[in-house]
Amino acid sequence: MLTIKNIFEITVYRIEETFYYSQMSAHIAKVNDGHQPPFARGIFTKKYGGAWRYNEIIGFLRFYRYGGSQIRCEYWKTDAKKKIRTRRKQFLKISDGYCKQSFSIFANNSKLVQTMKSAVEHCETRLAKENLVLDRELFDNTVDFIDWKLLLG
């Protein structure tokens, strides 16, 4: 029987966080034009699209162990033809082999850390061609502290 074990997910964004907030500030300044009190900023922020972290997600990369010696990645993204600010999203699986990275069950933990980083970097490079951005913050903060040998075993 083939073993499949989900390991982690990384979110995919339409644009970078800093760029999103600079566009939002420019939009609010243009619409507000100094006529509204400062508390109206919250209303304009909501109308613009809300906070970047949870409202600009357009996809997910789901990494999993496939069989005894392979890391794979599913790529899920919204079904919209044009990626814009929106509140209605439906995610479809685009690929279940977006990334394929082999590993040895006998590898030490530092080698497995490099394997995980390589898999994420491969996906990041592919998505950069579409001008999409990965939120690697949680992955980068934890990858070196996980016992990958135990997790993948």
Rosetta blueprint (number, residue, H / E / L):
1 M L
2 L L
3 T L
4 I E
5 K E
6 N E
7 I E
8 F E
9 E E
10 I E
11 T E
12 V E
13 Y E
14 R L
15 I L
16 E L
17 E H
18 T H
19 F H
20 Y H
21 Y H
22 S H
23 Q H
24 M H
25 S H
26 A H
27 H H
28 I H
29 A H
30 K H
31 V H
32 N H
33 D L
34 G L
35 H L
36 Q L
37 P L
38 P H
39 F H
40 A H
41 R H
42 G H
43 I H
44 F H
45 T H
46 K H
47 K H
48 Y H
49 G L
50 G L
51 A L
52 W H
53 R H
54 Y H
55 N H
56 E L
57 I E
58 I E
59 G E
60 F E
61 L E
62 R E
63 F E
64 Y E
65 R E
66 Y E
67 G L
68 G L
69 S L
70 Q E
71 I E
72 R E
73 C E
74 E E
75 Y E
76 W E
77 K E
78 T E
79 D L
80 A L
81 K L
82 K L
83 K L
84 I L
85 R L
86 T L
87 R L
88 R L
89 K L
90 Q L
91 F E
92 L E
93 K E
94 I E
95 S E
96 D E
97 G E
98 Y E
99 C E
100 K E
101 Q E
102 S E
103 F L
104 S L
105 I L
106 F L
107 A L
108 N L
109 N H
110 S H
111 K H
112 L H
113 V H
114 Q H
115 T H
116 M H
117 K H
118 S H
119 A H
120 V H
121 E H
122 H H
123 C H
124 E H
125 T H
126 R H
127 L H
128 A H
129 K L
130 E L
131 N L
132 L L
133 V E
134 L E
135 D L
136 R L
137 E H
138 L H
139 F H
140 D H
141 N H
142 T H
143 V H
144 D H
145 F H
146 I L
147 D L
148 W H
149 K H
150 L H
151 L H
152 L H
153 G L
